[in-house]
């Protein structure tokens, strides 16, 4: 059972991860709460996203379809990780913060090193969140 004091931070945190890398959040949750098959499928999706993100033709994360997917990913991941409607809202807020924060970071620091740094932050934060349960 997740502490009532830490649950909001975990919901926002996993949402933030979804804002940075949309598939990393559900993959992390599946590692903790899902079946091995589901976890493997979502990890594969997260790995594909890590590669796809580096391609020059990758669309902006702030375009409506992409941003909507990140919001759904963050809200859904928070719900399955923590449970309850408040976690959905916090996951959504975290996804928006991660999406816009990541976009600002990538505009300020361009190139592959910035992309890899963002990957590292998303993975580290996901690890921290799932190990804080």
C-alpha positions, -999 to +999 in steps of 0.1 A: +000+000+000+014+034-010+015+060+017-010+088+013+018+113+016+040+099-012+012+088-036+007+123-051+044+127-058+046+092-074+015+100-096+030+134-107+064+118-112+053+090-134+032+115-154+064+136-158+082+106-171+054+101-197+058+138-207+095+131-214+091+096-230+056+085-234+062+047-234+087+047-205+060+054-179+037+025-188+067+002-192+079+011-157+044+006-143+041-028-161+074-039-146+059-033-111+022-040-116+018-060-148+025-094-162+059-103-177+044-104-212+028-070-209+061-056-194+081-071-223+058-055-249+058-021-232+096-022-227+100-030-264+078+000-272+098+022-249+131+011-266+116+019-300+106+053-288+141+060-275+155+054-310+126+071-328+130+103-307+165+108-322+154+109-358+153+143-375+117+139-388+102+131-354+073+155-348+072+179-319+059+164-286+037+195-283+016+187-314-019+178-305-019+141-312+015+135-296+007+157-266-026+139-261-009+105-262+016+117-235-013+130-214-031+097-217+001+078-209+008+099-178-028+098-165-031+060-172+003+052-157-005+072-126-039+055-122-024+020-125+005+028-102-013+047-075-051+044-081-079+069-078-091+100-097-067+124-080-037+103-093-052+106-128-052+144-125-017+145-111-004+121-138-020+144-164-004+175-148+029+157-146+027+147-183+020+183-193+049+195-172+073+169-186+062+176-222+067+213-220+097+211-197+113+185-221+106+207-251+121+238-234+152+217-225+156+204-260+153+239-275+180+251-251+203+221-255+201+206-290+217+175-305+222+139-294+237+147-260+206+165-250+184+137-262+204+111-243+203+133-212+165+135-214+164+097-218+185+093-187+163+116-167+132+098-178+146+064-170+161+074-137+129+091-126+108+061-136+132+038-116+129+061-086+091+062-088+086+024-091+112+018-064+094+042-040+063+021-038 
